Amino acid sequence: MKQNLDYRQWPNVLAINAKIDALEQKLSQTESENVRMNLRRELHSLVSKKYDQIQFNKEMARKETA
């Protein structure tokens, strides 16, 4: 079985990307500064989670190939 080594394309990361895209769209359509600030905070959290998930994927792939 050939493993997908592009860790950014794994389903767990793609799910986070979908959430990020939805938040960015909501942010672009919102005028309230309070709501925008909360959306930016949530977006930042998701980007951090995405980075952590990519690192986790790399580690899992490394363990599977070892």
N, CA, C and O atoms as CSV, one atom per row, in Angstrom:
chain,resi,resn,atom,element,x,y,z
A,1,MET,N,N,0.841,-1.189,0.000
A,1,MET,CA,C,0.000,0.000,0.000
A,1,MET,C,C,0.882,1.248,0.000
A,1,MET,O,O,1.703,1.434,0.898
A,2,LYS,N,N,0.713,2.084,-0.992
A,2,LYS,CA,C,1.498,3.316,-1.075
A,2,LYS,C,C,0.870,4.371,-0.177
A,2,LYS,O,O,-0.319,4.671,-0.282
A,3,GLN,N,N,1.677,4.919,0.694
A,3,GLN,CA,C,1.174,5.905,1.649
A,3,GLN,C,C,1.292,7.316,1.089
A,3,GLN,O,O,2.272,7.657,0.427
A,4,ASN,N,N,0.287,8.120,1.364
A,4,ASN,CA,C,0.308,9.521,0.955
A,4,ASN,C,C,1.243,10.274,1.892
A,4,ASN,O,O,0.930,10.462,3.067
A,5,LEU,N,N,2.391,10.705,1.373
A,5,LEU,CA,C,3.374,11.371,2.215
A,5,LEU,C,C,3.175,12.876,2.313
A,5,LEU,O,O,3.916,13.548,3.030
A,6,ASP,N,N,2.185,13.419,1.605
A,6,ASP,CA,C,1.882,14.841,1.755
A,6,ASP,C,C,0.965,14.991,2.963
A,6,ASP,O,O,-0.254,14.858,2.859
A,7,TYR,N,N,1.568,15.266,4.095
A,7,TYR,CA,C,0.851,15.300,5.376
A,7,TYR,C,C,-0.246,16.359,5.394
A,7,TYR,O,O,-1.173,16.280,6.201
A,8,ARG,N,N,-0.146,17.351,4.509
A,8,ARG,CA,C,-1.155,18.414,4.456
A,8,ARG,C,C,-2.423,17.949,3.767
A,8,ARG,O,O,-3.446,18.630,3.839
A,9,GLN,N,N,-2.379,16.803,3.099
A,9,GLN,CA,C,-3.546,16.298,2.371
A,9,GLN,C,C,-4.261,15.173,3.118
A,9,GLN,O,O,-5.202,14.584,2.586
A,10,TRP,N,N,-3.837,14.872,4.322
A,10,TRP,CA,C,-4.502,13.837,5.101
A,10,TRP,C,C,-5.877,14.348,5.523
A,10,TRP,O,O,-6.048,15.553,5.704
A,11,PRO,N,N,-6.866,13.459,5.684
A,11,PRO,CA,C,-8.238,13.884,6.004
A,11,PRO,C,C,-8.356,14.788,7.234
A,11,PRO,O,O,-9.162,15.718,7.237
A,12,ASN,N,N,-7.565,14.527,8.273
A,12,ASN,CA,C,-7.668,15.361,9.474
A,12,ASN,C,C,-7.254,16.807,9.198
A,12,ASN,O,O,-7.814,17.728,9.793
A,13,VAL,N,N,-6.308,17.015,8.328
A,13,VAL,CA,C,-5.878,18.376,7.975
A,13,VAL,C,C,-6.871,19.006,6.993
A,13,VAL,O,O,-7.166,20.197,7.086
A,14,LEU,N,N,-7.380,18.217,6.066
A,14,LEU,CA,C,-8.361,18.745,5.117
A,14,LEU,C,C,-9.628,19.213,5.831
A,14,LEU,O,O,-10.244,20.196,5.419
A,15,ALA,N,N,-10.017,18.518,6.894
A,15,ALA,CA,C,-11.189,18.932,7.673
A,15,ALA,C,C,-10.943,20.291,8.328
A,15,ALA,O,O,-11.834,21.140,8.357
A,16,ILE,N,N,-9.745,20.493,8.849
A,16,ILE,CA,C,-9.397,21.787,9.449
A,16,ILE,C,C,-9.375,22.866,8.369
A,16,ILE,O,O,-9.839,23.983,8.601
A,17,ASN,N,N,-8.842,22.542,7.190
A,17,ASN,CA,C,-8.824,23.510,6.082
A,17,ASN,C,C,-10.236,23.955,5.715
A,17,ASN,O,O,-10.462,25.131,5.429
A,18,ALA,N,N,-11.182,23.025,5.723
A,18,ALA,CA,C,-12.573,23.369,5.400
A,18,ALA,C,C,-13.128,24.351,6.429
A,18,ALA,O,O,-13.828,25.299,6.074
A,19,LYS,N,N,-12.813,24.122,7.703
A,19,LYS,CA,C,-13.266,25.032,8.760
A,19,LYS,C,C,-12.622,26.408,8.598
A,19,LYS,O,O,-13.277,27.433,8.785
A,20,ILE,N,N,-11.346,26.424,8.252
A,20,ILE,CA,C,-10.632,27.691,8.043
A,20,ILE,C,C,-11.268,28.457,6.881
A,20,ILE,O,O,-11.495,29.663,6.982
A,21,ASP,N,N,-11.553,27.765,5.787
A,21,ASP,CA,C,-12.182,28.418,4.631
A,21,ASP,C,C,-13.540,29.010,4.997
A,21,ASP,O,O,-13.864,30.128,4.596
A,22,ALA,N,N,-14.332,28.255,5.760
A,22,ALA,CA,C,-15.653,28.741,6.169
A,22,ALA,C,C,-15.524,29.976,7.055
A,22,ALA,O,O,-16.285,30.931,6.908
A,23,LEU,N,N,-14.561,29.956,7.975
A,23,LEU,CA,C,-14.348,31.114,8.848
A,23,LEU,C,C,-13.884,32.330,8.060
A,23,LEU,O,O,-14.335,33.445,8.319
A,24,GLU,N,N,-12.995,32.125,7.109
A,24,GLU,CA,C,-12.519,33.244,6.293
A,24,GLU,C,C,-13.658,33.861,5.488
A,24,GLU,O,O,-13.720,35.080,5.325
A,25,GLN,N,N,-14.550,33.027,4.990
A,25,GLN,CA,C,-15.696,33.541,4.239
A,25,GLN,C,C,-16.618,34.334,5.166
A,25,GLN,O,O,-17.086,35.416,4.811
A,26,LYS,N,N,-16.871,33.788,6.352
A,26,LYS,CA,C,-17.722,34.477,7.324
A,26,LYS,C,C,-17.091,35.809,7.725
A,26,LYS,O,O,-17.780,36.819,7.866
A,27,LEU,N,N,-15.778,35.796,7.905
A,27,LEU,CA,C,-15.055,37.010,8.287
A,27,LEU,C,C,-15.194,38.088,7.210
A,27,LEU,O,O,-15.373,39.265,7.522
A,28,SER,N,N,-15.112,37.685,5.963
A,28,SER,CA,C,-15.204,38.657,4.870
A,28,SER,C,C,-16.608,39.245,4.729
A,28,SER,O,O,-16.778,40.306,4.129
A,29,GLN,N,N,-17.605,38.566,5.275
A,29,GLN,CA,C,-18.987,39.027,5.146
A,29,GLN,C,C,-19.502,39.723,6.403
A,29,GLN,O,O,-20.656,40.148,6.443
A,30,THR,N,N,-18.664,39.844,7.425
A,30,THR,CA,C,-19.090,40.403,8.708
A,30,THR,C,C,-18.578,41.824,8.859
A,30,THR,O,O,-17.418,42.111,8.563
A,31,GLU,N,N,-19.440,42.701,9.316
A,31,GLU,CA,C,-19.048,44.094,9.515
A,31,GLU,C,C,-18.761,44.427,10.974
A,31,GLU,O,O,-17.972,45.329,11.255
A,32,SER,N,N,-19.390,43.712,11.906
A,32,SER,CA,C,-19.210,43.992,13.331
A,32,SER,C,C,-17.767,43.710,13.756
A,32,SER,O,O,-17.264,42.602,13.571
A,33,GLU,N,N,-17.118,44.710,14.320
A,33,GLU,CA,C,-15.707,44.555,14.710
A,33,GLU,C,C,-15.541,43.525,15.827
A,33,GLU,O,O,-14.553,42.791,15.840
A,34,ASN,N,N,-16.494,43.456,16.768
A,34,ASN,CA,C,-16.418,42.450,17.836
A,34,ASN,C,C,-16.485,41.039,17.265
A,34,ASN,O,O,-15.709,40.166,17.653
A,35,VAL,N,N,-17.406,40.826,16.353
A,35,VAL,CA,C,-17.543,39.508,15.731
A,35,VAL,C,C,-16.289,39.185,14.921
A,35,VAL,O,O,-15.794,38.059,14.959
A,36,ARG,N,N,-15.780,40.170,14.193
A,36,ARG,CA,C,-14.562,39.961,13.397
A,36,ARG,C,C,-13.382,39.576,14.294
A,36,ARG,O,O,-12.592,38.697,13.948
A,37,MET,N,N,-13.269,40.238,15.442
A,37,MET,CA,C,-12.180,39.934,16.366
A,37,MET,C,C,-12.301,38.491,16.875
A,37,MET,O,O,-11.302,37.777,16.958
A,38,ASN,N,N,-13.509,38.067,17.213
A,38,ASN,CA,C,-13.717,36.694,17.675
A,38,ASN,C,C,-13.425,35.685,16.569
A,38,ASN,O,O,-12.845,34.629,16.821
A,39,LEU,N,N,-13.827,36.012,15.349
A,39,LEU,CA,C,-13.548,35.118,14.222
A,39,LEU,C,C,-12.048,35.016,13.961
A,39,LEU,O,O,-11.543,33.933,13.665
A,40,ARG,N,N,-11.339,36.130,14.067
A,40,ARG,CA,C,-9.877,36.098,13.883
A,40,ARG,C,C,-9.215,35.232,14.949
A,40,ARG,O,O,-8.283,34.481,14.661
A,41,ARG,N,N,-9.701,35.342,16.175
A,41,ARG,CA,C,-9.159,34.536,17.275
A,41,ARG,C,C,-9.388,33.048,16.995
A,41,ARG,O,O,-8.486,32.229,17.173
A,42,GLU,N,N,-10.589,32.713,16.562
A,42,GLU,CA,C,-10.915,31.327,16.240
A,42,GLU,C,C,-10.076,30.833,15.057
A,42,GLU,O,O,-9.625,29.687,15.044
A,43,LEU,N,N,-9.875,31.691,14.081
A,43,LEU,CA,C,-9.060,31.360,12.912
A,43,LEU,C,C,-7.616,31.068,13.325
A,43,LEU,O,O,-7.015,30.100,12.860
A,44,HIS,N,N,-7.073,31.901,14.189
A,44,HIS,CA,C,-5.711,31.696,14.681
A,44,HIS,C,C,-5.597,30.348,15.395
A,44,HIS,O,O,-4.617,29.625,15.215
A,45,SER,N,N,-6.589,30.020,16.193
A,45,SER,CA,C,-6.599,28.747,16.906
A,45,SER,C,C,-6.616,27.570,15.928
A,45,SER,O,O,-5.912,26.580,16.129
A,46,LEU,N,N,-7.417,27.681,14.881
A,46,LEU,CA,C,-7.485,26.607,13.885
A,46,LEU,C,C,-6.175,26.446,13.122
A,46,LEU,O,O,-5.764,25.325,12.822
A,47,VAL,N,N,-5.526,27.544,12.812
A,47,VAL,CA,C,-4.241,27.468,12.107
A,47,VAL,C,C,-3.207,26.764,12.993
A,47,VAL,O,O,-2.418,25.955,12.505
A,48,SER,N,N,-3.211,27.071,14.283
A,48,SER,CA,C,-2.304,26.387,15.213
A,48,SER,C,C,-2.626,24.902,15.282
A,48,SER,O,O,-1.726,24.061,15.291
A,49,LYS,N,N,-3.913,24.586,15.329
A,49,LYS,CA,C,-4.337,23.186,15.381
A,49,LYS,C,C,-3.910,22.457,14.106
A,49,LYS,O,O,-3.485,21.303,14.156
A,50,LYS,N,N,-4.027,23.138,12.968
A,50,LYS,CA,C,-3.623,22.542,11.691
A,50,LYS,C,C,-2.124,22.223,11.710
A,50,LYS,O,O,-1.719,21.134,11.301
A,51,TYR,N,N,-1.310,23.155,12.178
A,51,TYR,CA,C,0.127,22.922,12.251
A,51,TYR,C,C,0.427,21.720,13.154
A,51,TYR,O,O,1.229,20.856,12.800
A,52,ASP,N,N,-0.224,21.673,14.321
A,52,ASP,CA,C,-0.027,20.548,15.242
A,52,ASP,C,C,-0.427,19.232,14.591
A,52,ASP,O,O,0.249,18.219,14.769
A,53,GLN,N,N,-1.515,19.240,13.844
A,53,GLN,CA,C,-1.991,18.019,13.199
A,53,GLN,C,C,-1.017,17.558,12.119
A,53,GLN,O,O,-0.787,16.359,11.967
A,54,ILE,N,N,-0.445,18.497,11.370
A,54,ILE,CA,C,0.548,18.138,10.351
A,54,ILE,C,C,1.769,17.509,11.018
A,54,ILE,O,O,2.305,16.517,10.524
A,55,GLN,N,N,2.208,18.080,12.130
A,55,GLN,CA,C,3.347,17.506,12.858
A,55,GLN,C,C,3.014,16.096,13.342
A,55,GLN,O,O,3.849,15.195,13.259
A,56,PHE,N,N,1.793,15.905,13.848
A,56,PHE,CA,C,1.344,14.591,14.301
A,56,PHE,C,C,1.351,13.601,13.128
A,56,PHE,O,O,1.803,12.466,13.275
A,57,ASN,N,N,0.852,14.033,11.972
A,57,ASN,CA,C,0.825,13.167,10.793
A,57,ASN,C,C,2.234,12.736,10.395
A,57,ASN,O,O,2.463,11.575,10.056
A,58,LYS,N,N,3.174,13.673,10.438
A,58,LYS,CA,C,4.562,13.343,10.097
A,58,LYS,C,C,5.098,12.279,11.046
A,58,LYS,O,O,5.752,11.326,10.620
A,59,GLU,N,N,4.818,12.449,12.332
A,59,GLU,CA,C,5.292,11.485,13.331
A,59,GLU,C,C,4.654,10.111,13.111
A,59,GLU,O,O,5.332,9.089,13.214
A,60,MET,N,N,3.371,10.085,12.814
A,60,MET,CA,C,2.687,8.808,12.572
A,60,MET,C,C,3.268,8.121,11.335
A,60,MET,O,O,3.472,6.907,11.341
A,61,ALA,N,N,3.531,8.877,10.293
A,61,ALA,CA,C,4.105,8.305,9.074
A,61,ALA,C,C,5.504,7.759,9.352
A,61,ALA,O,O,5.885,6.703,8.847
A,62,ARG,N,N,6.253,8.488,10.157
A,62,ARG,CA,C,7.604,8.053,10.499
A,62,ARG,C,C,7.551,6.723,11.258
A,62,ARG,O,O,8.357,5.829,11.000
A,63,LYS,N,N,6.607,6.594,12.188
A,63,LYS,CA,C,6.476,5.358,12.968
A,63,LYS,C,C,6.041,4.191,12.089
A,63,LYS,O,O,6.501,3.065,12.274
A,64,GLU,N,N,5.141,4.466,11.120
A,64,GLU,CA,C,4.647,3.401,10.245
A,64,GLU,C,C,5.720,2.897,9.295
A,64,GLU,O,O,5.717,1.723,8.925
A,65,THR,N,N,6.634,3.764,8.897
A,65,THR,CA,C,7.668,3.343,7.953
A,65,THR,C,C,8.901,2.792,8.656
A,65,THR,O,O,9.776,2.214,8.011
A,66,ALA,N,N,8.978,2.964,9.964
A,66,ALA,CA,C,10.149,2.489,10.717
A,66,ALA,C,C,10.104,0.990,10.924
A,66,ALA,O,O,11.009,0.424,11.537
